[in-house]
Amino acid sequence: MATDYDAPRKTDDDTESIEALKERVPDKLSGTVGSEDADNPDGFELGGSDLADLEMDVVVLPPQADEFTCVSCFIVKHRSQLDHEEKLGPICNECAG
C-alpha cells in the first residue's frame, strides 16, 4: 500500500496546547542539568590537574656545533638537513622545498 507523505496527518496529540507542550519539554536555557541528562554526575578531572604540585626539572641544551636553527620554522636541526644559507640565516630542506 502506497503512503502519501505529503498529506497532512492529524492525531489526538495535535490538539495539545502550547502550554502543555512547554511543560513536557525541559527548558534548554536553564542552568540545571537533569539526572538523566548528566553525562558524568560525579564531576570530572582535567588530565593535567594531578601534576599541579609536581616540580619538573628540564635541562635545556644550547645548539650544538653540528646543529642549526632554521629561520623559517625555528626548529633546531642537524647540519645534514641544511638546504642553504640566506642573509637572514639558515633554511632547512623542508622549508626550502
KOLGU-4560 file (N, C-alpha, C; in nm, 3 decimals, padded with zeros to 5 digits):
<recs>
<n_xx: 00.083 n_yy: -00.117 n_zz: 00.000 ca_xx: 00.000 ca_yy: 00.000 ca_zz: 00.000 c_xx: 00.089 c_yy: 00.125 c_zz: 00.000 mol: A seq: 1 type: MET>
<n_xx: 00.061 n_yy: 00.218 n_zz: -00.087 ca_xx: 00.139 ca_yy: 00.340 ca_zz: -00.100 c_xx: 00.099 c_yy: 00.439 c_zz: 00.008 mol: A seq: 2 type: ALA>
<n_xx: 00.198 n_yy: 00.513 n_zz: 00.058 ca_xx: 00.172 ca_yy: 00.613 ca_zz: 00.160 c_xx: 00.201 c_yy: 00.751 c_zz: 00.103 mol: A seq: 3 type: THR>
<n_xx: 00.108 n_yy: 00.842 n_zz: 00.119 ca_xx: 00.126 ca_yy: 00.979 ca_zz: 00.075 c_xx: 00.187 c_yy: 01.058 c_zz: 00.190 mol: A seq: 4 type: ASP>
<n_xx: 00.318 n_yy: 01.082 n_zz: 00.181 ca_xx: 00.388 ca_yy: 01.152 ca_zz: 00.289 c_xx: 00.360 c_yy: 01.302 c_zz: 00.291 mol: A seq: 5 type: TYR>
<n_xx: 00.307 n_yy: 01.356 n_zz: 00.183 ca_xx: 00.275 ca_yy: 01.498 ca_zz: 00.177 c_xx: 00.138 c_yy: 01.530 c_zz: 00.235 mol: A seq: 6 type: ASP>
<n_xx: 00.057 n_yy: 01.430 n_zz: 00.256 ca_xx: -00.078 ca_yy: 01.454 ca_zz: 00.309 c_xx: -00.069 c_yy: 01.494 c_zz: 00.455 mol: A seq: 7 type: ALA>
<n_xx: -00.150 n_yy: 01.591 n_zz: 00.499 ca_xx: -00.147 ca_yy: 01.632 ca_zz: 00.641 c_xx: -00.195 c_yy: 01.518 c_zz: 00.730 mol: A seq: 8 type: PRO>
<n_xx: -00.126 n_yy: 01.502 n_zz: 00.842 ca_xx: -00.161 ca_yy: 01.396 ca_zz: 00.937 c_xx: -00.215 c_yy: 01.460 c_zz: 01.063 mol: A seq: 9 type: ARG>
<n_xx: -00.326 n_yy: 01.414 n_zz: 01.108 ca_xx: -00.387 ca_yy: 01.464 ca_zz: 01.232 c_xx: -00.397 c_yy: 01.349 c_zz: 01.329 mol: A seq: 10 type: LYS>
<n_xx: -00.350 n_yy: 01.374 n_zz: 01.450 ca_xx: -00.365 ca_yy: 01.275 ca_zz: 01.557 c_xx: -00.425 c_yy: 01.346 c_zz: 01.677 mol: A seq: 11 type: THR>
<n_xx: -00.453 n_yy: 01.270 n_zz: 01.780 ca_xx: -00.507 ca_yy: 01.329 ca_zz: 01.902 c_xx: -00.406 c_yy: 01.418 c_zz: 01.972 mol: A seq: 12 type: ASP>
<n_xx: -00.277 n_yy: 01.393 n_zz: 01.953 ca_xx: -00.173 ca_yy: 01.472 ca_zz: 02.018 c_xx: -00.163 c_yy: 01.613 c_zz: 01.960 mol: A seq: 13 type: ASP>
<n_xx: -00.214 n_yy: 01.634 n_zz: 01.838 ca_xx: -00.206 ca_yy: 01.765 ca_zz: 01.775 c_xx: -00.294 c_yy: 01.868 c_zz: 01.844 mol: A seq: 14 type: ASP>
<n_xx: -00.388 n_yy: 01.825 n_zz: 01.922 ca_xx: -00.480 ca_yy: 01.918 ca_zz: 01.987 c_xx: -00.424 c_yy: 01.971 c_zz: 02.118 mol: A seq: 15 type: THR>
<n_xx: -00.304 n_yy: 01.926 n_zz: 02.158 ca_xx: -00.244 ca_yy: 01.973 ca_zz: 02.283 c_xx: -00.213 c_yy: 02.121 c_zz: 02.274 mol: A seq: 16 type: GLU>
<n_xx: -00.229 n_yy: 02.190 n_zz: 02.384 ca_xx: -00.200 ca_yy: 02.333 ca_zz: 02.385 c_xx: -00.049 c_yy: 02.354 c_zz: 02.394 mol: A seq: 17 type: SER>
<n_xx: -00.006 n_yy: 02.474 n_zz: 02.360 ca_xx: 00.136 ca_yy: 02.506 ca_zz: 02.366 c_xx: 00.187 c_yy: 02.506 c_zz: 02.509 mol: A seq: 18 type: ILE>
<n_xx: 00.102 n_yy: 02.540 n_zz: 02.604 ca_xx: 00.142 ca_yy: 02.537 ca_zz: 02.745 c_xx: 00.171 c_yy: 02.394 c_zz: 02.790 mol: A seq: 19 type: GLU>
<n_xx: 00.090 n_yy: 02.299 n_zz: 02.744 ca_xx: 00.113 ca_yy: 02.160 ca_zz: 02.779 c_xx: 00.243 c_yy: 02.110 c_zz: 02.719 mol: A seq: 20 type: ALA>
<n_xx: 00.274 n_yy: 02.155 n_zz: 02.599 ca_xx: 00.400 ca_yy: 02.114 ca_zz: 02.535 c_xx: 00.520 c_yy: 02.174 c_zz: 02.608 mol: A seq: 21 type: LEU>
<n_xx: 00.507 n_yy: 02.300 n_zz: 02.653 ca_xx: 00.617 ca_yy: 02.364 ca_zz: 02.725 c_xx: 00.645 c_yy: 02.293 c_zz: 02.857 mol: A seq: 22 type: LYS>
<n_xx: 00.542 n_yy: 02.239 n_zz: 02.919 ca_xx: 00.562 ca_yy: 02.166 ca_zz: 03.045 c_xx: 00.636 c_yy: 02.036 c_zz: 03.023 mol: A seq: 23 type: GLU>
<n_xx: 00.613 n_yy: 01.972 n_zz: 02.909 ca_xx: 00.680 ca_yy: 01.845 ca_zz: 02.881 c_xx: 00.824 c_yy: 01.862 c_zz: 02.839 mol: A seq: 24 type: ARG>
<n_xx: 00.856 n_yy: 01.970 n_zz: 02.768 ca_xx: 00.990 ca_yy: 01.991 ca_zz: 02.716 c_xx: 01.071 c_yy: 02.067 c_zz: 02.820 mol: A seq: 25 type: VAL>
<n_xx: 01.192 n_yy: 02.017 n_zz: 02.858 ca_xx: 01.273 ca_yy: 02.090 ca_zz: 02.956 c_xx: 01.326 c_yy: 02.219 c_zz: 02.896 mol: A seq: 26 type: PRO>
<n_xx: 01.347 n_yy: 02.317 n_zz: 02.982 ca_xx: 01.399 ca_yy: 02.446 ca_zz: 02.939 c_xx: 01.547 c_yy: 02.432 c_zz: 02.905 mol: A seq: 27 type: ASP>
<n_xx: 01.581 n_yy: 02.454 n_zz: 02.780 ca_xx: 01.720 ca_yy: 02.438 ca_zz: 02.735 c_xx: 01.811 c_yy: 02.549 c_zz: 02.788 mol: A seq: 28 type: LYS>
<n_xx: 01.755 n_yy: 02.663 n_zz: 02.822 ca_xx: 01.838 ca_yy: 02.775 ca_zz: 02.865 c_xx: 01.863 c_yy: 02.776 c_zz: 03.016 mol: A seq: 29 type: LEU>
<n_xx: 01.795 n_yy: 02.690 n_zz: 03.088 ca_xx: 01.817 ca_yy: 02.690 ca_zz: 03.233 c_xx: 01.952 c_yy: 02.626 c_zz: 03.264 mol: A seq: 30 type: SER>
<n_xx: 02.011 n_yy: 02.665 n_zz: 03.375 ca_xx: 02.143 ca_yy: 02.615 ca_zz: 03.410 c_xx: 02.141 c_yy: 02.480 c_zz: 03.480 mol: A seq: 31 type: GLY>
<n_xx: 02.027 n_yy: 02.426 n_zz: 03.506 ca_xx: 02.020 ca_yy: 02.299 ca_zz: 03.576 c_xx: 02.030 c_yy: 02.184 c_zz: 03.478 mol: A seq: 32 type: THR>
<n_xx: 02.087 n_yy: 02.075 n_zz: 03.525 ca_xx: 02.100 ca_yy: 01.956 ca_zz: 03.444 c_xx: 02.025 c_yy: 01.845 c_zz: 03.513 mol: A seq: 33 type: VAL>
<n_xx: 01.935 n_yy: 01.783 n_zz: 03.442 ca_xx: 01.860 ca_yy: 01.672 ca_zz: 03.499 c_xx: 01.949 c_yy: 01.550 c_zz: 03.518 mol: A seq: 34 type: GLY>
<n_xx: 01.906 n_yy: 01.462 n_zz: 03.606 ca_xx: 01.989 ca_yy: 01.344 ca_zz: 03.634 c_xx: 01.999 c_yy: 01.253 c_zz: 03.513 mol: A seq: 35 type: SER>
<n_xx: 01.897 n_yy: 01.252 n_zz: 03.428 ca_xx: 01.905 ca_yy: 01.167 ca_zz: 03.310 c_xx: 01.989 c_yy: 01.231 c_zz: 03.200 mol: A seq: 36 type: GLU>
<n_xx: 02.012 n_yy: 01.363 n_zz: 03.209 ca_xx: 02.089 ca_yy: 01.433 ca_zz: 03.108 c_xx: 02.236 c_yy: 01.444 c_zz: 03.141 mol: A seq: 37 type: ASP>
<n_xx: 02.272 n_yy: 01.417 n_zz: 03.263 ca_xx: 02.411 ca_yy: 01.436 ca_zz: 03.304 c_xx: 02.498 c_yy: 01.325 c_zz: 03.247 mol: A seq: 38 type: ALA>
<n_xx: 02.603 n_yy: 01.364 n_zz: 03.177 ca_xx: 02.696 ca_yy: 01.265 ca_zz: 03.123 c_xx: 02.784 c_yy: 01.206 c_zz: 03.231 mol: A seq: 39 type: ASP>
<n_xx: 02.821 n_yy: 01.289 n_zz: 03.327 ca_xx: 02.909 ca_yy: 01.245 ca_zz: 03.433 c_xx: 02.863 c_yy: 01.311 c_zz: 03.563 mol: A seq: 40 type: ASN>
<n_xx: 02.773 n_yy: 01.246 n_zz: 03.636 ca_xx: 02.716 ca_yy: 01.310 ca_zz: 03.754 c_xx: 02.816 c_yy: 01.332 c_zz: 03.867 mol: A seq: 41 type: PRO>
<n_xx: 02.927 n_yy: 01.259 n_zz: 03.867 ca_xx: 03.026 ca_yy: 01.272 ca_zz: 03.975 c_xx: 03.126 c_yy: 01.383 c_zz: 03.949 mol: A seq: 42 type: ASP>
<n_xx: 03.113 n_yy: 01.454 n_zz: 03.838 ca_xx: 03.208 ca_yy: 01.557 ca_zz: 03.803 c_xx: 03.320 c_yy: 01.499 c_zz: 03.718 mol: A seq: 43 type: GLY>
<n_xx: 03.421 n_yy: 01.578 n_zz: 03.691 ca_xx: 03.532 ca_yy: 01.533 ca_zz: 03.610 c_xx: 03.659 c_yy: 01.602 c_zz: 03.654 mol: A seq: 44 type: PHE>
<n_xx: 03.770 n_yy: 01.538 n_zz: 03.619 ca_xx: 03.900 ca_yy: 01.596 ca_zz: 03.647 c_xx: 03.972 c_yy: 01.616 c_zz: 03.515 mol: A seq: 45 type: GLU>
<n_xx: 04.043 n_yy: 01.727 n_zz: 03.504 ca_xx: 04.122 ca_yy: 01.751 ca_zz: 03.384 c_xx: 04.244 c_yy: 01.662 c_zz: 03.386 mol: A seq: 46 type: LEU>
<n_xx: 04.294 n_yy: 01.629 n_zz: 03.269 ca_xx: 04.405 ca_yy: 01.536 ca_zz: 03.256 c_xx: 04.531 c_yy: 01.579 c_zz: 03.329 mol: A seq: 47 type: GLY>
<n_xx: 04.565 n_yy: 01.706 n_zz: 03.328 ca_xx: 04.688 ca_yy: 01.752 ca_zz: 03.389 c_xx: 04.671 c_yy: 01.807 c_zz: 03.529 mol: A seq: 48 type: GLY>
<n_xx: 04.553 n_yy: 01.796 n_zz: 03.586 ca_xx: 04.530 ca_yy: 01.857 ca_zz: 03.716 c_xx: 04.609 c_yy: 01.789 c_zz: 03.828 mol: A seq: 49 type: SER>
<n_xx: 04.642 n_yy: 01.663 n_zz: 03.813 ca_xx: 04.716 ca_yy: 01.594 ca_zz: 03.918 c_xx: 04.865 c_yy: 01.630 c_zz: 03.915 mol: A seq: 50 type: ASP>
<n_xx: 04.910 n_yy: 01.705 n_zz: 03.816 ca_xx: 05.050 ca_yy: 01.744 ca_zz: 03.806 c_xx: 05.076 c_yy: 01.883 c_zz: 03.864 mol: A seq: 51 type: LEU>
<n_xx: 04.974 n_yy: 01.943 n_zz: 03.926 ca_xx: 04.989 ca_yy: 02.079 ca_zz: 03.976 c_xx: 05.096 c_yy: 02.092 c_zz: 04.083 mol: A seq: 52 type: ALA>
<n_xx: 05.111 n_yy: 01.993 n_zz: 04.169 ca_xx: 05.209 ca_yy: 02.001 ca_zz: 04.278 c_xx: 05.344 c_yy: 01.939 c_zz: 04.239 mol: A seq: 53 type: ASP>
<n_xx: 05.356 n_yy: 01.889 n_zz: 04.119 ca_xx: 05.478 ca_yy: 01.824 ca_zz: 04.075 c_xx: 05.576 c_yy: 01.927 c_zz: 04.022 mol: A seq: 54 type: LEU>
<n_xx: 05.697 n_yy: 01.924 n_zz: 04.075 ca_xx: 05.801 ca_yy: 02.015 ca_zz: 04.027 c_xx: 05.879 c_yy: 01.944 c_zz: 03.918 mol: A seq: 55 type: GLU>
<n_xx: 05.891 n_yy: 02.008 n_zz: 03.804 ca_xx: 05.958 ca_yy: 01.945 ca_zz: 03.690 c_xx: 06.092 c_yy: 02.011 c_zz: 03.666 mol: A seq: 56 type: MET>
<n_xx: 06.194 n_yy: 01.930 n_zz: 03.645 ca_xx: 06.327 ca_yy: 01.979 ca_zz: 03.612 c_xx: 06.354 c_yy: 01.948 c_zz: 03.466 mol: A seq: 57 type: ASP>
<n_xx: 06.381 n_yy: 02.051 n_zz: 03.387 ca_xx: 06.409 ca_yy: 02.034 ca_zz: 03.245 c_xx: 06.545 c_yy: 02.093 c_zz: 03.216 mol: A seq: 58 type: VAL>
<n_xx: 06.627 n_yy: 02.018 n_zz: 03.148 ca_xx: 06.760 ca_yy: 02.065 ca_zz: 03.110 c_xx: 06.754 c_yy: 02.110 c_zz: 02.965 mol: A seq: 59 type: VAL>
<n_xx: 06.786 n_yy: 02.236 n_zz: 02.942 ca_xx: 06.784 ca_yy: 02.291 ca_zz: 02.806 c_xx: 06.928 c_yy: 02.307 c_zz: 02.761 mol: A seq: 60 type: VAL>
<n_xx: 06.960 n_yy: 02.241 n_zz: 02.650 ca_xx: 07.095 ca_yy: 02.248 ca_zz: 02.596 c_xx: 07.102 c_yy: 02.354 c_zz: 02.487 mol: A seq: 61 type: LEU>
<n_xx: 07.210 n_yy: 02.427 n_zz: 02.476 ca_xx: 07.226 ca_yy: 02.522 ca_zz: 02.366 c_xx: 07.249 c_yy: 02.444 c_zz: 02.236 mol: A seq: 62 type: PRO>
<n_xx: 07.230 n_yy: 02.509 n_zz: 02.122 ca_xx: 07.256 ca_yy: 02.438 ca_zz: 01.995 c_xx: 07.400 c_yy: 02.386 c_zz: 01.990 mol: A seq: 63 type: PRO>
<n_xx: 07.413 n_yy: 02.264 n_zz: 01.944 ca_xx: 07.544 ca_yy: 02.200 ca_zz: 01.935 c_xx: 07.615 c_yy: 02.247 c_zz: 01.808 mol: A seq: 64 type: GLN>
<n_xx: 07.741 n_yy: 02.209 n_zz: 01.795 ca_xx: 07.823 ca_yy: 02.253 ca_zz: 01.681 c_xx: 07.769 c_yy: 02.198 c_zz: 01.549 mol: A seq: 65 type: ALA>
<n_xx: 07.703 n_yy: 02.082 n_zz: 01.552 ca_xx: 07.652 ca_yy: 02.022 ca_zz: 01.429 c_xx: 07.501 c_yy: 02.049 c_zz: 01.409 mol: A seq: 66 type: ASP>
<n_xx: 07.449 n_yy: 02.151 n_zz: 01.476 ca_xx: 07.307 ca_yy: 02.185 ca_zz: 01.464 c_xx: 07.290 c_yy: 02.330 c_zz: 01.420 mol: A seq: 67 type: GLU>
<n_xx: 07.172 n_yy: 02.361 n_zz: 01.365 ca_xx: 07.138 ca_yy: 02.498 ca_zz: 01.330 c_xx: 06.989 c_yy: 02.518 c_zz: 01.355 mol: A seq: 68 type: PHE>
<n_xx: 06.948 n_yy: 02.642 n_zz: 01.366 ca_xx: 06.807 ca_yy: 02.675 ca_zz: 01.384 c_xx: 06.757 c_yy: 02.737 c_zz: 01.255 mol: A seq: 69 type: THR>
<n_xx: 06.659 n_yy: 02.674 n_zz: 01.195 ca_xx: 06.601 ca_yy: 02.723 ca_zz: 01.070 c_xx: 06.529 c_yy: 02.856 c_zz: 01.097 mol: A seq: 70 type: CYS>
<n_xx: 06.552 n_yy: 02.956 n_zz: 01.012 ca_xx: 06.490 ca_yy: 03.086 ca_zz: 01.033 c_xx: 06.346 c_yy: 03.089 c_zz: 00.982 mol: A seq: 71 type: VAL>
<n_xx: 06.303 n_yy: 02.984 n_zz: 00.915 ca_xx: 06.166 ca_yy: 02.978 ca_zz: 00.865 c_xx: 06.073 c_yy: 02.907 c_zz: 00.964 mol: A seq: 72 type: SER>
<n_xx: 06.113 n_yy: 02.788 n_zz: 01.011 ca_xx: 06.027 ca_yy: 02.710 ca_zz: 01.103 c_xx: 06.075 c_yy: 02.715 c_zz: 01.247 mol: A seq: 73 type: CYS>
<n_xx: 06.192 n_yy: 02.768 n_zz: 01.271 ca_xx: 06.252 ca_yy: 02.785 ca_zz: 01.405 c_xx: 06.273 c_yy: 02.652 c_zz: 01.478 mol: A seq: 74 type: PHE>
<n_xx: 06.297 n_yy: 02.546 n_zz: 01.403 ca_xx: 06.327 ca_yy: 02.416 ca_zz: 01.461 c_xx: 06.478 c_yy: 02.394 c_zz: 01.454 mol: A seq: 75 type: ILE>
<n_xx: 06.534 n_yy: 02.342 n_zz: 01.564 ca_xx: 06.676 ca_yy: 02.310 ca_zz: 01.567 c_xx: 06.695 c_yy: 02.177 c_zz: 01.495 mol: A seq: 76 type: VAL>
<n_xx: 06.780 n_yy: 02.178 n_zz: 01.391 ca_xx: 06.800 ca_yy: 02.059 ca_zz: 01.308 c_xx: 06.949 c_yy: 02.031 c_zz: 01.293 mol: A seq: 77 type: LYS>
<n_xx: 06.979 n_yy: 01.909 n_zz: 01.247 ca_xx: 07.116 ca_yy: 01.867 ca_zz: 01.222 c_xx: 07.166 c_yy: 01.933 c_zz: 01.094 mol: A seq: 78 type: HIS>
<n_xx: 07.298 n_yy: 01.958 n_zz: 01.085 ca_xx: 07.357 ca_yy: 02.024 ca_zz: 00.968 c_xx: 07.330 c_yy: 01.948 c_zz: 00.837 mol: A seq: 79 type: ARG>
<n_xx: 07.303 n_yy: 01.818 n_zz: 00.845 ca_xx: 07.275 ca_yy: 01.741 ca_zz: 00.724 c_xx: 07.142 c_yy: 01.781 c_zz: 00.661 mol: A seq: 80 type: SER>
<n_xx: 07.057 n_yy: 01.852 n_zz: 00.736 ca_xx: 06.927 ca_yy: 01.896 ca_zz: 00.684 c_xx: 06.931 c_yy: 02.042 c_zz: 00.637 mol: A seq: 81 type: GLN>
<n_xx: 07.050 n_yy: 02.101 n_zz: 00.630 ca_xx: 07.066 ca_yy: 02.238 ca_zz: 00.585 c_xx: 07.053 c_yy: 02.243 c_zz: 00.433 mol: A seq: 82 type: LEU>
<n_xx: 06.964 n_yy: 02.329 n_zz: 00.382 ca_xx: 06.948 ca_yy: 02.344 ca_zz: 00.238 c_xx: 07.037 c_yy: 02.456 c_zz: 00.186 mol: A seq: 83 type: ASP>
<n_xx: 07.024 n_yy: 02.574 n_zz: 00.244 ca_xx: 07.110 ca_yy: 02.685 ca_zz: 00.204 c_xx: 07.106 c_yy: 02.792 c_zz: 00.313 mol: A seq: 84 type: HIS>
<n_xx: 07.204 n_yy: 02.885 n_zz: 00.303 ca_xx: 07.212 ca_yy: 02.998 ca_zz: 00.396 c_xx: 07.163 c_yy: 03.122 c_zz: 00.325 mol: A seq: 85 type: GLU>
<n_xx: 07.074 n_yy: 03.196 n_zz: 00.389 ca_xx: 07.034 ca_yy: 03.326 ca_zz: 00.339 c_xx: 07.100 c_yy: 03.432 c_zz: 00.424 mol: A seq: 86 type: GLU>
<n_xx: 07.081 n_yy: 03.559 n_zz: 00.387 ca_xx: 07.141 ca_yy: 03.663 ca_zz: 00.470 c_xx: 07.072 c_yy: 03.673 c_zz: 00.604 mol: A seq: 87 type: LYS>
<n_xx: 06.946 n_yy: 03.622 n_zz: 00.616 ca_xx: 06.877 ca_yy: 03.619 ca_zz: 00.745 c_xx: 06.920 c_yy: 03.500 c_zz: 00.831 mol: A seq: 88 type: LEU>
<n_xx: 06.968 n_yy: 03.392 n_zz: 00.766 ca_xx: 07.011 ca_yy: 03.275 ca_zz: 00.839 c_xx: 06.987 c_yy: 03.148 c_zz: 00.760 mol: A seq: 89 type: GLY>
<n_xx: 07.011 n_yy: 03.033 n_zz: 00.822 ca_xx: 07.000 ca_yy: 02.906 ca_zz: 00.751 c_xx: 06.854 c_yy: 02.862 c_zz: 00.730 mol: A seq: 90 type: PRO>
<n_xx: 06.830 n_yy: 02.789 n_zz: 00.620 ca_xx: 06.698 ca_yy: 02.734 ca_zz: 00.585 c_xx: 06.714 c_yy: 02.582 c_zz: 00.573 mol: A seq: 91 type: ILE>
<n_xx: 06.619 n_yy: 02.509 n_zz: 00.632 ca_xx: 06.625 ca_yy: 02.362 ca_zz: 00.626 c_xx: 06.566 c_yy: 02.311 c_zz: 00.496 mol: A seq: 92 type: CYS>
<n_xx: 06.586 n_yy: 02.181 n_zz: 00.467 ca_xx: 06.537 ca_yy: 02.117 ca_zz: 00.346 c_xx: 06.386 c_yy: 02.125 c_zz: 00.334 mol: A seq: 93 type: ASN>
<n_xx: 06.315 n_yy: 02.106 n_zz: 00.443 ca_xx: 06.169 ca_yy: 02.104 ca_zz: 00.440 c_xx: 06.112 c_yy: 02.242 c_zz: 00.406 mol: A seq: 94 type: GLU>
<n_xx: 06.169 n_yy: 02.346 n_zz: 00.461 ca_xx: 06.118 ca_yy: 02.482 ca_zz: 00.435 c_xx: 06.157 c_yy: 02.529 c_zz: 00.293 mol: A seq: 95 type: CYS>
<n_xx: 06.270 n_yy: 02.483 n_zz: 00.242 ca_xx: 06.315 ca_yy: 02.525 ca_zz: 00.110 c_xx: 06.237 c_yy: 02.453 c_zz: 00.001 mol: A seq: 96 type: ALA>
<n_xx: 06.186 n_yy: 02.337 n_zz: 00.030 ca_xx: 06.117 ca_yy: 02.255 ca_zz: -00.072 c_xx: 05.983 c_yy: 02.293 c_zz: -00.097 mol: A seq: 97 type: GLY>
</recs>
